Amino acid sequence: MATIQPPNHINVAGIRIPVHIKEEMPGRLAEYDPEMRCINIHVSVLRDRQLFRATLVHEVIHCALDLAGISFNTSRVLSEKIEEQVVSAVESLAAPAIIRVWRL
């Protein structure tokens, strides 16, 4: 099975966010790094298109929250756990609806 060729970057709120593929990411598949403003994805994610898409969407939502100033990293208003719950809600509830609207 061929691996997915990920984009070098993705634009979020007009900001170019690099996407880096990592060989080692102990304990995680991906992360948004707010200090470096980049998304890091473990190489194993590239073997499955659906997993890659879901992972990238998840990290883009973390990025968007950070850029908006309401993430755990920038505001300290959200705990890490609550931020993860917000991201999960947006990706599983709002994102599919948004995709359907764009297809109208």
Secondary structure as GFF3:
##gff-version 3
##sequence-region A 1 104
A	DSSP	beta_strand	9	12	.	.	.	ID=ss1
A	DSSP	beta_strand	15	22	.	.	.	ID=ss2
A	DSSP	beta_strand	30	33	.	.	.	ID=ss3
A	DSSP	beta_strand	38	42	.	.	.	ID=ss4
A	DSSP	three_ten_helix	43	47	.	.	.	ID=ss5
A	DSSP	alpha_helix	49	68	.	.	.	ID=ss6
A	DSSP	alpha_helix	72	75	.	.	.	ID=ss7
A	DSSP	alpha_helix	80	89	.	.	.	ID=ss8
A	DSSP	pi_helix	90	94	.	.	.	ID=ss9
A	DSSP	alpha_helix	95	102	.	.	.	ID=ss10
###
